[in-house]
């Protein structure tokens, strides 16, 4: 019945993407010692386009998605926080963070397997989620130091080093391998392979003038667009998070 309904909706019920852009054939799920809990904003959950948090969850066997805005009374979220098998940390910028890109961080992370809370939403939404969910405020924050440029060519990022959810998780796993906390043997590259496939699909569809609802102006990559005034406000959101 689910498969039949999916066909009627023209939607893959696994990756939740249109059948035309289904990425399931590219998914290569793998195990990690660390656990990744993706705290997804409802607006992000409804998206049918790239959806990097969703396919990150499909690739990472030791992961799950929890959807909400304020998680303080979310039953599943509270269960996650109480799990004593893991040391729970949140991937979020700020001054008082453990920098995963530094070798000395290995000792600071302790000996328990790590459980990463990863906020999945636009930068303003992520800040709102962080502000409203008070139970996140006292958790250990982790971050990484990189000048890596996001490959999310259909979407603006505030600054160099600001990455999409899947790129951030990929960077975390790379750093954990260097710290001796993971041994994924390049399996993490499937995250980027699927990401690049989805971005390329979006570019090709956006550039196709034969598609219904084709835009009035030709599609431009994020690097080709003028920065609108609203980005001054969005940069403020990010910089306040870092400060």
C-alpha positions, 0 to 999 in steps of 0.5 A: 500500500505504501509503495502504491501511495508513493507512486500516486504521489510521485514520491519515494517513501524512503528518501522522500524525494520525487521519483525523478530525483530519488537518490536511494540507488546511491545510498551506501549506509555505514556504521559509526561509533558515534551517534548522530541525532539530527534535530530538524526544524519542521520547515526543513522536514517538509522540503522535497528538494535537497534535504541533506539532513534526511539522507544523512540519516539514511546513510548513517546507520547510527543516527535518527531525526527528531522534528520540533522547534523547542525540544524541551518537552519532546519525549524522544529528545529527553530520552536521547539526553538520558542515554548514559551509553554516550557522551552527548555534545552539540555541534554548534559554533561559539567561543566555548567549544571543543575544536575537533580539528585540534589534536588535543581535543581527543582527551577533552572528549573522554572515552565514551562514544560520542552522541552529536546533536546536529541542528538542521535548519536555516541559520535563523531557524537554527538560532531560534531552536537553540534559544528556545531549547534550554536543555541544549544550553548547558551541553558541551559544544563542539565545532571544527575550524575549516575554511572549506567552502560549501558545495551547496551551489543552490543556496547561500551560506553566510561565511566560509566554513559555514556548511550544510548539515551533511557537509558538517557531519562529513567534516566531523567524521573526518576530524574524528578519524584523525582523533582516533575516535572513528575508523570509517575507512572513507565510507563517509565519502558516500555522504558527499557523493549523494550530496553532490548528486542532489545538488547537480539534480537541482541545478539541472532541473532549475536550468531546464526551460521545458519544465512547468513553472520555469522561472522568469529569470535564468537560474544562477548559481549562488556564486553568481548572484548578487548578495541581497540586503537581507544577508546583512541580517542573516550574517548577524544571526551567525556572528551572534551565534559564534560570539 
